[in-house]
């Protein structure tokens, strides 16, 4: 599509969104905005994530923990926890492949914190670590 046509389409889309948004109640607008924010967060992801329920052990300088991974990708994961982790904190996560029971420790860093837990980014993955993580991402069931 030519640049001028793309620009015109973008303006038409913005106009249409504004028209729809103005017809909504305030509570509908809030729900819609939350939904759009979640979609936008997913668009930013470099790797597809899989929702899951994986119990995981991990260590920090402050101690050892056991919580549940709620979603995982080759780039990172979200761990449900009420512990007081801080953005930038380093953790060592222990993962096991469901396919061949190969285990490994994965270094990660906390990149996001909310009331439900922490988003972590894996760091400097070896091929073995990538294999274990991919087996978890691709696991069915």
N, CA, C and O atoms as a MOPAC input file, in Angstrom:
PM7 MOZYME 1SCF
protein

 N      0.84900 1    -1.17000 1     0.00000 1
 C      0.00000 1     0.00000 1     0.00000 1
 C      0.89700 1     1.23600 1     0.00000 1
 O      1.87900 1     1.28000 1     0.74100 1
 N      0.58200 1     2.22400 1    -0.80500 1
 C      1.37100 1     3.44700 1    -0.89100 1
 C      1.27300 1     4.21800 1     0.42300 1
 O      0.31200 1     4.06900 1     1.17700 1
 N      2.28000 1     5.04100 1     0.67900 1
 C      2.35500 1     5.79300 1     1.92500 1
 C      1.13600 1     6.69100 1     2.11300 1
 O      0.59500 1     6.76600 1     3.21700 1
 N      0.69800 1     7.36500 1     1.06900 1
 C     -0.47400 1     8.24600 1     1.17300 1
 C     -1.72500 1     7.44300 1     1.50600 1
 O     -2.53900 1     7.88200 1     2.31900 1
 N     -1.89100 1     6.27700 1     0.89200 1
 C     -3.05400 1     5.42900 1     1.15800 1
 C     -3.01200 1     4.91100 1     2.59000 1
 O     -4.04700 1     4.84700 1     3.25200 1
 N     -1.82400 1     4.53900 1     3.08000 1
 C     -1.69000 1     4.06800 1     4.46100 1
 C     -2.06300 1     5.17200 1     5.44100 1
 O     -2.73900 1     4.92100 1     6.43900 1
 N     -1.62800 1     6.38100 1     5.15800 1
 C     -1.92300 1     7.51500 1     6.02600 1
 C     -3.42100 1     7.79700 1     6.06500 1
 O     -3.97600 1     8.07700 1     7.12800 1
 N     -4.07900 1     7.72100 1     4.89600 1
 C     -5.51000 1     7.95800 1     4.83300 1
 C     -6.26700 1     6.85900 1     5.59200 1
 O     -7.22500 1     7.14400 1     6.31100 1
 N     -5.83700 1     5.61200 1     5.42900 1
 C     -6.48200 1     4.50200 1     6.14700 1
 C     -6.32600 1     4.66800 1     7.64900 1
 O     -7.26100 1     4.41700 1     8.40800 1
 N     -5.15900 1     5.08600 1     8.07100 1
 C     -4.89900 1     5.30200 1     9.50000 1
 C     -5.83500 1     6.37700 1    10.05600 1
 O     -6.39600 1     6.21300 1    11.14000 1
 N     -5.99900 1     7.44800 1     9.33500 1
 C     -6.88900 1     8.52800 1     9.78300 1
 C     -8.34700 1     8.05900 1     9.83400 1
 O     -9.08200 1     8.42100 1    10.75300 1
 N     -8.76100 1     7.26600 1     8.86200 1
 C    -10.12000 1     6.72200 1     8.86400 1
 C    -10.32500 1     5.79800 1    10.06300 1
 O    -11.37300 1     5.82900 1    10.70900 1
 N     -9.32200 1     4.98000 1    10.35200 1
 C     -9.40600 1     4.08100 1    11.50600 1
 C     -9.52000 1     4.86600 1    12.81100 1
 O    -10.33200 1     4.52600 1    13.67200 1
 N     -8.71700 1     5.90600 1    12.96000 1
 C     -8.76700 1     6.72600 1    14.17700 1
 C    -10.13500 1     7.38300 1    14.33000 1
 O    -10.68900 1     7.42900 1    15.42800 1
 N    -10.67700 1     7.89100 1    13.22300 1
 C    -11.99700 1     8.53100 1    13.25700 1
 C    -13.06600 1     7.52400 1    13.67500 1
 O    -13.91600 1     7.82400 1    14.51400 1
 N    -13.02000 1     6.34000 1    13.09100 1
 C    -14.00400 1     5.30200 1    13.40500 1
 C    -13.89700 1     4.85800 1    14.87300 1
 O    -14.91200 1     4.69000 1    15.54900 1
 N    -12.66500 1     4.67000 1    15.35900 1
 C    -12.47400 1     4.30100 1    16.76200 1
 C    -13.02200 1     5.37000 1    17.69600 1
 O    -13.67300 1     5.04900 1    18.69000 1
 N    -12.76800 1     6.62300 1    17.38900 1
 C    -13.26200 1     7.71800 1    18.22100 1
 C    -14.79400 1     7.74300 1    18.23400 1
 O    -15.40100 1     7.94600 1    19.28500 1
 N    -15.42000 1     7.53800 1    17.06900 1
 C    -16.87900 1     7.49200 1    16.99700 1
 C    -17.43500 1     6.36900 1    17.87600 1
 O    -18.37800 1     6.57900 1    18.63900 1
 N    -16.84500 1     5.18200 1    17.76400 1
 C    -17.30600 1     4.05000 1    18.57400 1
 C    -17.08500 1     4.30900 1    20.06300 1
 O    -17.94900 1     4.00500 1    20.88500 1
 N    -15.94500 1     4.86300 1    20.39900 1
 C    -15.58900 1     5.11700 1    21.78600 1
 C    -16.55100 1     6.11900 1    22.41900 1
 O    -16.94500 1     5.96500 1    23.57500 1
 N    -16.92500 1     7.14300 1    21.65900 1
 C    -17.81800 1     8.17400 1    22.19000 1
 C    -19.22500 1     7.64200 1    22.44900 1
 O    -19.94800 1     8.22000 1    23.26000 1
 N    -19.63000 1     6.57500 1    21.79600 1
 C    -20.95100 1     5.98400 1    21.99900 1
 C    -21.00800 1     5.09200 1    23.24700 1
 O    -22.09200 1     4.72500 1    23.69900 1
 N    -19.86300 1     4.75300 1    23.78800 1
 C    -19.79900 1     3.83800 1    24.93100 1
 C    -20.04500 1     4.56700 1    26.24300 1
 O    -19.80600 1     5.76800 1    26.36900 1
 N    -20.53200 1     3.79800 1    27.22300 1
 C    -20.61400 1     4.33700 1    28.58500 1
 C    -19.19700 1     4.41100 1    29.15400 1
 O    -18.25900 1     3.85800 1    28.58000 1
 N    -19.05400 1     5.08700 1    30.26700 1
 C    -17.72900 1     5.21000 1    30.88400 1
 C    -17.16700 1     3.84500 1    31.28400 1
 O    -15.97500 1     3.58900 1    31.11600 1
 N    -18.01800 1     2.97900 1    31.80900 1
 C    -17.52800 1     1.65000 1    32.20500 1
 C    -17.13800 1     0.83000 1    30.97600 1
 O    -16.15900 1     0.08500 1    31.02200 1
 N    -17.88700 1     0.95300 1    29.87800 1
 C    -17.50700 1     0.26400 1    28.64300 1
 C    -16.16700 1     0.78500 1    28.11800 1
 O    -15.33800 1     0.01200 1    27.63700 1
 N    -15.96600 1     2.09200 1    28.21300 1
 C    -14.69800 1     2.67800 1    27.77300 1
 C    -13.52800 1     2.11600 1    28.58300 1
 O    -12.47600 1     1.79100 1    28.03100 1
 N    -13.72800 1     2.00700 1    29.89400 1
 C    -12.67200 1     1.48100 1    30.77000 1
 C    -12.34000 1     0.04400 1    30.40500 1
 O    -11.17000 1    -0.32600 1    30.30400 1
 N    -13.37800 1    -0.76800 1    30.20700 1
 C    -13.16400 1    -2.17100 1    29.82200 1
 C    -12.44300 1    -2.25200 1    28.48700 1
 O    -11.50600 1    -3.03500 1    28.32900 1
 N    -12.87300 1    -1.45500 1    27.53900 1
 C    -12.26400 1    -1.44700 1    26.20500 1
 C    -10.79200 1    -1.03400 1    26.27300 1
 O     -9.94000 1    -1.65000 1    25.63100 1
 N    -10.49800 1     0.00600 1    27.05000 1
 C     -9.10800 1     0.45200 1    27.18300 1
 C     -8.22800 1    -0.62400 1    27.80700 1
 O     -7.10000 1    -0.83600 1    27.36200 1
 N     -8.73000 1    -1.30000 1    28.82800 1
 C     -7.95900 1    -2.38600 1    29.44900 1
 C     -7.68100 1    -3.49600 1    28.43900 1
 O     -6.58000 1    -4.04200 1    28.37800 1
 N     -8.70300 1    -3.81600 1    27.65000 1
 C     -8.54400 1    -4.85000 1    26.62800 1
 C     -7.49000 1    -4.42700 1    25.59100 1
 O     -6.63100 1    -5.22500 1    25.21600 1
 N     -7.55700 1    -3.19900 1    25.14100 1
 C     -6.56900 1    -2.70000 1    24.16800 1
 C     -5.15600 1    -2.70800 1    24.75100 1
 O     -4.19600 1    -3.03400 1    24.05100 1
 N     -5.02900 1    -2.35300 1    26.02300 1
 C     -3.71100 1    -2.36000 1    26.65900 1
 C     -3.13400 1    -3.76200 1    26.72400 1
 O     -1.93600 1    -3.95200 1    26.51400 1
 N     -3.98700 1    -4.75800 1    27.01800 1
 C     -3.52700 1    -6.14800 1    27.03400 1
 C     -3.10300 1    -6.59200 1    25.64100 1
 O     -2.07900 1    -7.25500 1    25.47800 1
 N     -3.89300 1    -6.22500 1    24.63800 1
 C     -3.54100 1    -6.56800 1    23.26000 1
 C     -2.20900 1    -5.94300 1    22.87800 1
 O     -1.35700 1    -6.59600 1    22.27700 1
 N     -2.03800 1    -4.68600 1    23.22800 1
 C     -0.80600 1    -3.99000 1    22.87900 1
 C      0.39900 1    -4.63500 1    23.55800 1
 O      1.46700 1    -4.73600 1    22.95600 1
 N      0.23800 1    -5.06500 1    24.78800 1
 C      1.33700 1    -5.75100 1    25.48600 1
 C      1.71800 1    -7.02200 1    24.74500 1
 O      2.90100 1    -7.34100 1    24.63000 1
 N      0.72300 1    -7.75600 1    24.23800 1
 C      1.00700 1    -8.97200 1    23.47900 1
 C      1.68800 1    -8.67100 1    22.15900 1
 O      2.53400 1    -9.44500 1    21.71100 1
 N      1.33500 1    -7.55800 1    21.52500 1
 C      1.96700 1    -7.18200 1    20.25700 1
 C      3.44400 1    -6.89200 1    20.44700 1
 O      4.23400 1    -7.08500 1    19.52300 1
 N      3.83100 1    -6.43000 1    21.63200 1
 C      5.22800 1    -6.08900 1    21.90700 1
 C      6.09900 1    -7.32400 1    22.10700 1
 O      7.32300 1    -7.23700 1    22.01300 1
 N      5.49400 1    -8.45200 1    22.37800 1
 C      6.25800 1    -9.65500 1    22.67800 1
 C      7.04400 1   -10.12300 1    21.46200 1
 O      6.54100 1   -10.11600 1    20.33900 1
 N      8.26300 1   -10.52400 1    21.70000 1
 C      9.11700 1   -11.04200 1    20.63300 1
 C      8.85700 1   -12.51800 1    20.37300 1
 O      9.12800 1   -13.01900 1    19.28200 1
 N      8.33000 1   -13.21200 1    21.37800 1
 C      8.15700 1   -14.66200 1    21.29200 1
 C      6.74800 1   -15.05400 1    21.74100 1
 O      6.19900 1   -14.44500 1    22.66000 1
 N      6.16700 1   -16.05700 1    21.10400 1
 C      4.83400 1   -16.50300 1    21.54000 1
 C      4.90000 1   -17.11000 1    22.93900 1
 O      5.85600 1   -17.80400 1    23.28700 1
 N      3.87200 1   -16.83700 1    23.72900 1
 C      3.79200 1   -17.37600 1    25.08600 1
 C      2.73000 1   -18.44400 1    25.16400 1
 O      1.76300 1   -18.44900 1    24.40300 1
 N      2.93300 1   -19.35700 1    26.10900 1
 C      1.95500 1   -20.40400 1    26.36200 1
 C      1.47900 1   -20.27400 1    27.79600 1
 O      2.27800 1   -20.21300 1    28.73000 1
 N      0.16600 1   -20.23200 1    27.95600 1
 C     -0.39300 1   -20.24600 1    29.30900 1
 C     -0.14200 1   -21.62000 1    29.91100 1
 O     -0.21400 1   -22.63700 1    29.22100 1
 N      0.15400 1   -21.63700 1    31.20700 1
 C      0.49400 1   -22.91300 1    31.83700 1
 C      0.27300 1   -22.82700 1    33.34200 1
 O     -0.11300 1   -21.78500 1    33.87100 1
 N      0.52100 1   -23.92500 1    34.00500 1
 C      0.49600 1   -24.04500 1    35.46200 1
 C      1.68100 1   -24.92900 1    35.82000 1
 O      1.52200 1   -26.13700 1    35.99700 1
 N      2.85800 1   -24.34600 1    35.92600 1
 C      4.07000 1   -25.11200 1    36.19300 1
 C      4.64500 1   -24.66500 1    37.52800 1
 O      5.03500 1   -23.50700 1    37.68200 1
 N      4.70000 1   -25.57500 1    38.49000 1
 C      5.35900 1   -25.26200 1    39.76000 1
 C      6.85100 1   -25.16900 1    39.51300 1
 O      7.43000 1   -26.02200 1    38.83900 1
 N      7.47100 1   -24.14400 1    40.05200 1
 C      8.88100 1   -23.90200 1    39.77900 1
 C      9.59000 1   -23.43900 1    41.04600 1
 O      9.04200 1   -22.69100 1    41.85500 1
 N     10.82400 1   -23.90900 1    41.18900 1
 C     11.68700 1   -23.45900 1    42.28700 1
 C     12.64000 1   -22.41800 1    41.73300 1
 O     13.09900 1   -22.52800 1    40.59700 1
 N     12.93900 1   -21.39600 1    42.54500 1
 C     13.92100 1   -20.40800 1    42.13200 1
 C     14.56900 1   -19.77900 1    43.35600 1
 O     14.00900 1   -19.74200 1    44.45100 1
 N     15.77400 1   -19.28700 1    43.11300 1
 C     16.57000 1   -18.68000 1    44.17600 1
 C     16.87200 1   -17.23000 1    43.84900 1
 O     17.00200 1   -16.85100 1    42.68500 1
 N     16.98200 1   -16.42000 1    44.90800 1
 C     17.48100 1   -15.05800 1    44.82200 1
 C     18.51900 1   -14.90400 1    45.93100 1
 O     18.78200 1   -15.84700 1    46.67800 1
 N     19.09000 1   -13.74600 1    46.03100 1
 C     20.01500 1   -13.49200 1    47.14500 1
 C     19.30600 1   -13.59400 1    48.49100 1
 O     19.92600 1   -13.85900 1    49.52100 1
 N     17.97800 1   -13.37400 1    48.45700 1
 C     17.19700 1   -13.33900 1    49.69700 1
 C     16.65300 1   -14.68200 1    50.14000 1
 O     16.11900 1   -14.79600 1    51.24300 1
 N     16.78100 1   -15.72500 1    49.28400 1
 C     16.27300 1   -17.02000 1    49.68800 1
 C     15.78400 1   -17.86000 1    48.52800 1
 O     15.97400 1   -17.52000 1    47.36000 1
 N     15.14600 1   -18.97200 1    48.88200 1
 C     14.60200 1   -19.90300 1    47.89600 1
 C     13.07900 1   -19.83900 1    47.93800 1
 O     12.47800 1   -19.63500 1    48.99300 1
 N     12.46900 1   -20.01800 1    46.76400 1
 C     11.02700 1   -19.87100 1    46.64800 1
 C     10.45700 1   -20.96800 1    45.75200 1
 O     11.16800 1   -21.54800 1    44.93200 1
 N      9.16900 1   -21.24200 1    45.92100 1
 C      8.44200 1   -22.16000 1    45.04100 1
 C      7.11200 1   -21.49000 1    44.72500 1
 O      6.30300 1   -21.23300 1    45.61700 1
 N      6.89800 1   -21.21100 1    43.43900 1
 C      5.66800 1   -20.57600 1    42.98200 1
 C      5.24500 1   -21.20000 1    41.66100 1
 O      5.80500 1   -22.21000 1    41.23700 1
 N      4.25600 1   -20.59600 1    41.01300 1
 C      3.69100 1   -21.15700 1    39.79400 1
 C      3.94100 1   -20.25100 1    38.59400 1
 O      3.62900 1   -19.06100 1    38.62800 1
 N      4.51200 1   -20.82900 1    37.52400 1
 C      4.65000 1   -20.11700 1    36.25500 1
 C      3.27900 1   -20.13800 1    35.58600 1
 O      2.69100 1   -21.20500 1    35.41000 1
 N      2.76700 1   -18.96500 1    35.21300 1
 C      1.44100 1   -18.84300 1    34.58700 1
 C      1.51900 1   -18.76200 1    33.06200 1
 O      0.57900 1   -19.14700 1    32.36700 1
 N      2.64700 1   -18.25800 1    32.54600 1
 C      2.88600 1   -18.31300 1    31.10800 1
 C      4.38700 1   -18.27500 1    30.86200 1
 O      5.16200 1   -17.77300 1    31.67700 1
 N      4.77800 1   -18.83000 1    29.69700 1
 C      6.20700 1   -18.97600 1    29.41600 1
 C      6.45700 1   -18.84100 1    27.91700 1
 O      5.62800 1   -19.23100 1    27.09400 1
 N      7.61500 1   -18.28400 1    27.58200 1
 C      8.08900 1   -18.22000 1    26.19900 1
 C      9.60100 1   -18.42700 1    26.23800 1
 O     10.19500 1   -18.53200 1    27.31100 1
 N     10.20600 1   -18.48400 1    25.07700 1
 C     11.66200 1   -18.63600 1    25.02100 1
 C     12.35900 1   -17.38400 1    25.58300 1
 O     13.54000 1   -17.43000 1    25.92600 1
 N     11.63200 1   -16.28800 1    25.67300 1
 C     12.22200 1   -15.04300 1    26.17400 1
 C     12.01900 1   -14.78400 1    27.64800 1
 O     12.77500 1   -14.02500 1    28.25500 1
 N     10.99400 1   -15.41200 1    28.24300 1
 C     10.72100 1   -15.13100 1    29.64800 1
 C      9.47500 1   -15.83700 1    30.13500 1
 O      8.94600 1   -16.73100 1    29.47300 1
 N      9.01400 1   -15.42000 1    31.31000 1
 C      7.84900 1   -16.06900 1    31.92200 1
 C      7.19400 1   -15.11200 1    32.90300 1
 O      7.75600 1   -14.07900 1    33.26800 1
 N      5.99300 1   -15.48100 1    33.31900 1
 C      5.31800 1   -14.76000 1    34.39400 1
 C      5.11800 1   -15.74300 1    35.53700 1
 O      4.54800 1   -16.81800 1    35.34800 1
 N      5.58600 1   -15.37100 1    36.72000 1
 C      5.49100 1   -16.21400 1    37.90700 1
 C      4.50700 1   -15.58500 1    38.88000 1
 O      4.66900 1   -14.43500 1    39.28800 1
 N      3.48800 1   -16.35000 1    39.24600 1
 C      2.50800 1   -15.88500 1    40.22400 1
 C      3.16100 1   -15.94500 1    41.59900 1
 O      3.61700 1   -17.00500 1    42.02700 1
 N      3.20500 1   -14.82500 1    42.28000 1
 C      3.80300 1   -14.76300 1    43.60800 1
 C      3.33000 1   -13.51100 1    44.33100 1
 O      2.99200 1   -12.50500 1    43.70800 1
 N      3.31400 1   -13.59100 1    45.63400 1
 C      3.00100 1   -12.43700 1    46.46800 1
 C      4.26600 1   -11.90400 1    47.15400 1
 O      4.20600 1   -10.95100 1    47.93000 1
 N      5.40300 1   -12.52900 1    46.86000 1
 C      6.67200 1   -12.07900 1    47.43400 1
 C      7.02800 1   -10.69700 1    46.91300 1
 O      6.56500 1   -10.29600 1    45.84500 1
 N      7.84200 1    -9.97200 1    47.65200 1
 C      8.18600 1    -8.58300 1    47.33200 1
 C      9.45800 1    -8.49900 1    46.48600 1
 O     10.49100 1    -8.02300 1    46.95800 1
 N      9.38100 1    -8.96100 1    45.24100 1
 C     10.51400 1    -8.84000 1    44.33800 1
 C     10.53400 1    -7.44600 1    43.72700 1
 O      9.50400 1    -6.77700 1    43.65300 1
 N     11.70700 1    -7.01500 1    43.29200 1
 C     11.82100 1    -5.68900 1    42.68500 1
 C     12.31700 1    -5.81800 1    41.24400 1
 O     13.04800 1    -6.75000 1    40.90800 1
 N     11.91300 1    -4.88000 1    40.41000 1
 C     12.36600 1    -4.85900 1    39.01900 1
 C     13.88300 1    -4.73600 1    39.00900 1
 O     14.46000 1    -3.90700 1    39.71300 1
 N     14.51100 1    -5.57300 1    38.20400 1
 C     15.97300 1    -5.60400 1    38.11700 1
 C     16.59800 1    -6.71900 1    38.94100 1
 O     17.76600 1    -7.05400 1    38.74200 1
 N     15.83800 1    -7.29400 1    39.85900 1
 C     16.35300 1    -8.36300 1    40.71900 1
 C     16.67700 1    -9.59900 1    39.89800 1
 O     15.91900 1    -9.98000 1    39.00700 1
 N     17.81600 1   -10.22700 1    40.20600 1
 C     18.23700 1   -11.44000 1    39.51200 1
 C     17.69500 1   -12.66600 1    40.22800 1
 O     17.65800 1   -12.71800 1    41.45700 1
 N     17.27000 1   -13.66400 1    39.43100 1
 C     16.81500 1   -14.92500 1    40.00400 1
 C     17.41400 1   -16.07800 1    39.20400 1
 O     17.73900 1   -15.93500 1    38.02600 1
 N     17.55000 1   -17.20800 1    39.86400 1
 C     17.96000 1   -18.45800 1    39.21600 1
 C     16.76900 1   -19.40100 1    39.28300 1
 O     16.32000 1   -19.78500 1    40.36300 1
 N     16.26700 1   -19.76700 1    38.10700 1
 C     15.05200 1   -20.56100 1    37.96600 1
 C     15.43200 1   -21.98700 1    37.60100 1
 O     16.31400 1   -22.19600 1    36.76800 1
 N     14.78000 1   -22.97100 1    38.20900 1
 C     15.07900 1   -24.37600 1    37.93300 1
 C     13.92700 1   -24.98500 1    37.14100 1
 O     12.80100 1   -25.07100 1    37.63300 1
 N     14.21800 1   -25.41000 1    35.90400 1
 C     13.20900 1   -25.93700 1    34.98800 1
 C     13.54200 1   -27.36400 1    34.58000 1
 O     14.70800 1   -27.75400 1    34.51400 1
 N     12.48900 1   -28.13900 1    34.30800 1
 C     12.66600 1   -29.52100 1    33.85500 1
 C     11.81000 1   -29.75000 1    32.61600 1
 O     10.63300 1   -29.38900 1    32.58700 1
 N     12.41200 1   -30.35400 1    31.59100 1
 C     11.69000 1   -30.68600 1    30.36500 1
 C     10.68900 1   -31.79400 1    30.63500 1
 O     11.04200 1   -32.80600 1    31.24100 1
 N      9.44100 1   -31.62400 1    30.19700 1
 C      8.45200 1   -32.68600 1    30.38100 1
 C      8.67000 1   -33.84300 1    29.40100 1
 O      8.08900 1   -34.91600 1    29.56500 1
 N      9.49600 1   -33.62700 1    28.40000 1
 C      9.71800 1   -34.63900 1    27.36200 1
 C     10.73900 1   -35.68100 1    27.80900 1
 O     10.47800 1   -36.88200 1    27.75200 1
 N     11.90700 1   -35.20800 1    28.25800 1
 C     12.97400 1   -36.15200 1    28.60000 1
 C     13.50500 1   -35.97100 1    30.02300 1
 O     14.52700 1   -36.55400 1    30.38500 1
 N     12.81300 1   -35.16500 1    30.82400 1
 C     13.17600 1   -34.92400 1    32.22200 1
 C     14.55100 1   -34.28000 1    32.39600 1
 O     15.12600 1   -34.36200 1    33.48100 1
 N     15.09400 1   -33.64100 1    31.35100 1
 C     16.34300 1   -32.88600 1    31.46600 1
 C     16.05500 1   -31.63000 1    32.28000 1
 O     15.08000 1   -30.92400 1    32.02000 1
 N     16.90700 1   -31.35500 1    33.26400 1
 C     16.73900 1   -30.17700 1    34.11400 1
 C     17.86200 1   -29.18600 1    33.86400 1
 O     18.94900 1   -29.54700 1    33.41200 1
 N     17.57400 1   -27.93000 1    34.16900 1
 C     18.61300 1   -26.91100 1    34.06000 1
 C     18.25000 1   -25.71900 1    34.93400 1
 O     17.09500 1   -25.52200 1    35.31300 1
 N     19.27300 1   -24.93400 1    35.24000 1
 C     19.08600 1   -23.67700 1    35.94400 1
 C     19.15900 1   -22.58500 1    34.88900 1
 O     20.03300 1   -22.60700 1    34.02300 1
 N     18.23100 1   -21.62400 1    34.96300 1
 C     18.18300 1   -20.52300 1    34.00300 1
 C     18.28700 1   -19.21000 1    34.76100 1
 O     17.50500 1   -18.95200 1    35.67600 1
 N     19.25000 1   -18.38100 1    34.38300 1
 C     19.37000 1   -17.05000 1    34.97200 1
 C     18.30400 1   -16.14900 1    34.35000 1
 O     18.05100 1   -16.19700 1    33.14600 1
 N     17.69200 1   -15.33300 1    35.19200 1
 C     16.65100 1   -14.42300 1    34.70700 1
 C     16.69600 1   -13.14000 1    35.53100 1
 O     17.34100 1   -13.06000 1    36.57700 1
 N     15.99000 1   -12.15200 1    35.01900 1
 C     15.90600 1   -10.86300 1    35.69600 1
 C     14.43500 1   -10.43900 1    35.73900 1
 O     13.70300 1   -10.61600 1    34.76500 1
 N     14.01000 1    -9.88000 1    36.87100 1
 C     12.64800 1    -9.37300 1    37.00600 1
 C     12.53500 1    -8.09600 1    36.16200 1
 O     13.28500 1    -7.13900 1    36.35400 1
 N     11.57400 1    -8.10700 1    35.21800 1
 C     11.39500 1    -6.93600 1    34.34200 1
 C     10.04900 1    -6.23800 1    34.57500 1
 O      9.81600 1    -5.13300 1    34.08700 1
 N      9.17700 1    -6.90500 1    35.32700 1
 C      7.85900 1    -6.33200 1    35.59100 1
 C      7.32200 1    -6.90800 1    36.88600 1
 O      7.57500 1    -8.06800 1    37.21000 1
 N      6.58100 1    -6.09900 1    37.62600 1
 C      5.97500 1    -6.53400 1    38.87900 1
 C      4.57400 1    -5.96800 1    38.94100 1
 O      4.37700 1    -4.77800 1    38.69500 1
 N      3.58300 1    -6.81000 1    39.27100 1
 C      2.22800 1    -6.31500 1    39.52700 1
 C      1.65300 1    -7.07900 1    40.71000 1
 O      2.35700 1    -7.86600 1    41.34200 1
 N      0.39300 1    -6.85600 1    41.01000 1
 C     -0.21000 1    -7.46800 1    42.20100 1
 C     -0.31100 1    -8.98100 1    42.09400 1
 O     -0.51900 1    -9.65600 1    43.10300 1
 N     -0.16800 1    -9.53100 1    40.88200 1
 C     -0.29500 1   -10.98300 1    40.70000 1
 C      1.03800 1   -11.71900 1    40.66900 1
 O      1.07100 1   -12.93900 1    40.83000 1
 N      2.13700 1   -10.99800 1    40.46500 1
 C      3.41800 1   -11.67600 1    40.39700 1
 C      4.47200 1   -10.88400 1    39.65600 1
 O      4.44500 1    -9.65300 1    39.62400 1
 N      5.41900 1   -11.62900 1    39.05000 1
 C      6.55100 1   -10.98600 1    38.38200 1
 C      6.71700 1   -11.50300 1    36.95700 1
 O      6.52900 1   -12.68800 1    36.68000 1
 N      7.07000 1   -10.59200 1    36.06700 1
 C      7.47100 1   -10.95400 1    34.72200 1
 C      8.98200 1   -11.02500 1    34.70700 1
 O      9.65800 1   -10.10000 1    35.15800 1
 N      9.51600 1   -12.12300 1    34.18900 1
 C     10.96800 1   -12.28700 1    34.16000 1
 C     11.44500 1   -12.45600 1    32.71800 1
 O     10.71900 1   -12.94900 1    31.85500 1
 N     12.67500 1   -12.03400 1    32.48900 1
 C     13.31700 1   -12.20800 1    31.18900 1
 C     14.51200 1   -13.12300 1    31.37800 1
 O     15.36400 1   -12.88400 1    32.23400 1
 N     14.56700 1   -14.19600 1    30.55500 1
 C     15.69500 1   -15.11300 1    30.62000 1
 C     16.93800 1   -14.42900 1    30.05800 1
 O     16.84500 1   -13.57800 1    29.17400 1
 N     18.11200 1   -14.81700 1    30.58800 1
 C     19.35600 1   -14.17800 1    30.16600 1
 C     20.38700 1   -15.20900 1    29.72100 1
 O     20.56800 1   -16.24400 1    30.36100 1
 N     21.05300 1   -14.91000 1    28.62000 1
 C     22.19700 1   -15.69800 1    28.12800 1
 C     21.91800 1   -17.19800 1    28.08000 1
 O     22.63800 1   -17.98900 1    28.69100 1
 N     20.88600 1   -17.58000 1    27.36300 1
 C     20.49800 1   -18.98800 1    27.30700 1
 C     21.45800 1   -19.83200 1    26.47000 1
 O     21.86700 1   -19.43600 1    25.37800 1
 N     21.80500 1   -20.99500 1    27.00200 1
 C     22.57700 1   -21.97800 1    26.23500 1
 C     21.59500 1   -22.77900 1    25.37400 1
 O     20.38000 1   -22.64900 1    25.52900 1
 N     22.11400 1   -23.59300 1    24.48400 1
 C     21.23800 1   -24.44500 1    23.66000 1
 C     20.44200 1   -25.41500 1    24.53600 1
 O     19.26200 1   -25.66000 1    24.28300 1
 N     21.07700 1   -25.95300 1    25.54400 1
 C     20.38400 1   -26.88200 1    26.44100 1
 C     19.22800 1   -26.18400 1    27.15100 1
 O     18.12100 1   -26.71900 1    27.21200 1
 N     19.48000 1   -25.00200 1    27.68300 1
 C     18.42900 1   -24.24400 1    28.35400 1
 C     17.29200 1   -23.91000 1    27.38400 1
 O     16.11600 1   -24.02400 1    27.73000 1
 N     17.65600 1   -23.49700 1    26.16900 1
 C     16.64100 1   -23.20000 1    25.15300 1
 C     15.78500 1   -24.43100 1    24.87300 1
 O     14.56600 1   -24.33000 1    24.73200 1
 N     16.43200 1   -25.59500 1    24.79200 1
 C     15.69700 1   -26.83600 1    24.54100 1
 C     14.69400 1   -27.14800 1    25.64500 1
 O     13.56000 1   -27.53600 1    25.36500 1
 N     15.10200 1   -26.98100 1    26.88500 1
 C     14.19700 1   -27.24000 1    28.01500 1
 C     13.02900 1   -26.25700 1    27.97600 1
 O     11.87600 1   -26.65400 1    28.14300 1
 N     13.32400 1   -24.98400 1    27.75800 1
 C     12.26100 1   -23.97100 1    27.72400 1
 C     11.31200 1   -24.23300 1    26.55400 1
 O     10.09400 1   -24.16500 1    26.72200 1
 N     11.84700 1   -24.52700 1    25.38600 1
 C     10.99200 1   -24.80900 1    24.22800 1
 C     10.10300 1   -26.02000 1    24.46200 1
 O      8.96400 1   -26.05200 1    23.99600 1
 N     10.61600 1   -27.02400 1    25.18500 1
 C      9.76800 1   -28.18900 1    25.48200 1
 C      8.59700 1   -27.79600 1    26.36700 1
 O      7.51800 1   -28.37800 1    26.25800 1
 N      8.79500 1   -26.81600 1    27.24300 1
 C      7.70300 1   -26.33000 1    28.08500 1
 C      6.72400 1   -25.47900 1    27.27800 1
 O      5.51100 1   -25.57400 1    27.46100 1
 N      7.26200 1   -24.64700 1    26.38300 1
 C      6.41200 1   -23.78200 1    25.54700 1
 C      5.54600 1   -24.61900 1    24.61000 1
 O      4.37800 1   -24.30200 1    24.38600 1
 N      6.12300 1   -25.68900 1    24.06600 1
 C      5.43300 1   -26.49900 1    23.07600 1
 C      4.60200 1   -27.62800 1    23.68400 1
 O      3.88700 1   -28.32900 1    22.96800 1
 N      4.69500 1   -27.80400 1    24.99600 1
 C      3.96700 1   -28.87400 1    25.69100 1
 C      2.46800 1   -28.70400 1    25.49600 1
 O      1.94700 1   -27.59200 1    25.58100 1
 N      1.79500 1   -29.78000 1    25.24100 1
 C      0.33100 1   -29.77800 1    25.07900 1
 C     -0.31600 1   -30.29400 1    26.34800 1
 O      0.23800 1   -31.12600 1    27.06700 1
 N     -1.51700 1   -29.76900 1    26.59900 1
 C     -2.26900 1   -30.28200 1    27.72900 1
 C     -2.30600 1   -29.40400 1    28.90900 1
 O     -2.92000 1   -29.75100 1    29.91800 1

